[in-house]
Amino acid sequence: MIHLPLGPLMIDVAGLELSDLDRQQLCNPLVGGAILFSYNYTDPAQLEALTAEIHALRQPPLLIAVDHEGGRVQRFREGFTRLPAMASLGLRYDINPVAALASARDVGYVLAAELRARGIDYSFTPVLDLDYGPSRVIGDRALHRQADVVIALANALGEGLREGGMGTCGKHYPGHGFVIPDSHVELPVDNRPLEEMQDDIQPYRQVALDGVMAAHVIYDCVDCNTAVFSNKWIDYLRNDIKFNGVVFTDDLSMEGAGVVGNMLNRVDAAYRAGCDMMIVSHSPEGIALVLEQWQPSLQDEHRQRVEALIPRQAALDWAQLQAQPRYQAAVQHIASLVT
């Protein structure tokens, strides 16, 4: 094991176990985390072995993250509790707010506790985007149309996540719900004035967050760059909203990130804008290019924020978790939500 400060890149790995190239890249000083996807998973035992090997590569250990929100965005399914789409919590809130908040806490707790038991440190959740309706990518991933309901449910979900040993990540800053295009395949532009965006921004002021993921969306009212590449939007987050946690980019392999050029330009532009950690996946050539040619002036404040996300408390193993009455009751509750 090598001792190496965490770098500002989060990269993916190719398969179900680490290759020699994966090990080499994950030990690069520019790397600070690994993001896993469905193609990295067959069953819980395989996932535990993979995460254990990643964690054993370096000290401090790399941050291992995943998009595991519930509904259609749940990377690991077989062997994990099926989690409801976040919109179902919003619908429940409209009928019974107290019950909905309890449901959100249970969802957050089970989500985090199960992932931690299998070696995952962090999930990119909750989605704070408002459900305006026509978005091609948000839809039922959003908790609700009303900002105050999103705030209440996201805070409850966050309480559950922390109970399960995991931090929170609000996305997609400053709000992806209004625009129709999917930034995975297009470059959305939100042309509203800043005053009309305040409902979208409000959750970032009132939800307790450890991390924020910036959006590949251009907001004309502030900058001609997407939020990921905009020092104006990152400054607004730091200085107006007073957010002190980790700023992640959304995946820089997405089409919405192409506005600044190749992967080297994307990573450099995001870091210069003030992002703490840049996510690069589904792009072996892009990762290789960045690791070979990027020569940033690394700043301790970025590293310290990322290291603060590494869980300090050991997770329960799977057997211990299964025997816990709190977990058993939460899983039973969630099963009633999904059906």
Secondary structure, 3 states (H helix, E strand, C coil): CEECCCCCEEEECCCCCCCHHHHHHHCCCCEEEEEECHHHCCCHHHHHHHHHHHHCCEECCCEEEECEEECCEECCCCCCCCCCCHHHHHHHHHHCHHHHHHHHHHHHHHHHHHHHHCCCCEECCCECCCCCCCCCCCHHHCCCCCHHHHHHHHHHHHHHHHHCCCCCEEEEECCCCCCCCCCCCCCCEECCCHHHHHHHHHHHHHCCCCEEEECCCEECCCCCCEHHHCHHHHHHHHHHCCCCCEEEECCCCCHHHHHHCCHHHHHHHHHHHCCCEEEECCCHHHHHHHHHHCCCCCCHHHHHHHHCCCCCCCCCCHHHHHCCHHHHHHHHHHHHHHC
